[in-house]
Amino acid sequence: GFTDNRVTVFLPDTDGVLWIGTLREGLYRYAAGRFEHYAMADGLPGAHVMSIARGIDHDLWIGTDSGLVQLKTPRIRVYTTRDGLAGDQVANLFQDREGSVWAETNSRIARFVHGAFTQPDAREGMPEGRVALIRGGTSYPLIFTNAGLLRWASDRFVPAPELAGLPWDRVAAGFEDRSGTLWLAIHDGGLL
């Protein structure tokens, strides 16, 4: 059964399955009235699940406090800084329409493409300082920085001028829904 009441993230899947990440007990899969548990003993690198994303190839990507997990039932593959990940705490995940997995790690972004990690830098429009990935319902990643919102445009991040002037230094979280509406949580400012 389900024993950890400290849920950190959940993902309703297209086939009626609910994936639940917890603070101390890993990942749970809820389907047909039953819980299935995935823990460190099953191959998770850490017990704190911070993010979950369904890949376009139906793999499940799981961000933990100790690495990134690719779950292709029943196989679990773990990626860490030893594999080129920018950091082991994976706060947000996104897979684009081309199959690249984007991971926000320790305020840096890593991209997993063709079996290897890259870390976008200034040549690809990545600014210095705080960077956070926005969970999205569209086909490209969005990041917010102190300088504003940036969109990935095939080979680099470019400014999103339609959102200029927002208080990016106070953005706590963001989400883009399937219709393209961007929702932002602002410190001491509510929801935009």
Phi, psi and omega in degrees: 000184181268119186246342183259114181271009178258080181282130180256332182198151173215156181221111172284127183266164184292338182263019178086004178273142174247123176262132185233121175263143183236169181287323187228356185235021175079224190241141174238144173244123180248120179208141177051039176078010182231147175259138171241135188250135173242121185231184178300326178296339179266358178118355175295140181284341180210159182272344181267108177271122185256335183203153178218137176216142176268128179279161180293339178265013177075006171290153174256129178254131186233122175266126179240179177283357183226018177145177181254137183241135170251115181253112173237092192313129003265008186278136175241125177242130183250136176239138178224188177300332177298336180263001179106000175298141184295334178192161185272345176269110186256099186278326182217152180223151176203136172246126182277174185293343179269358177098355177290137175259127180253132182231130172270118182228121176048045180064022172234159180249136174238147179239126178257111182218137180053039174080010181217155178267142168232157177237106181306141180232195184301328179296336179253020176082011180278118180282164172282161176093197184297130178222134178223140179274137177262128175295131187228160176254006182256191189262003181222152180283150173240142173231148172245145183224175175296339180271352180128189181273136177237144177245147174279129181236074177066320181217005180195162174273136180231152179297149174255088188297337180293348179244019179296147175094355177282156184281073187297334179288349180246007179287126179264325182197162178210158178208135174251123183277176185298335180277354180095002177286129180263125179251130181233133173264124184249129175304127179055024181222001176083213185243131177249000000 
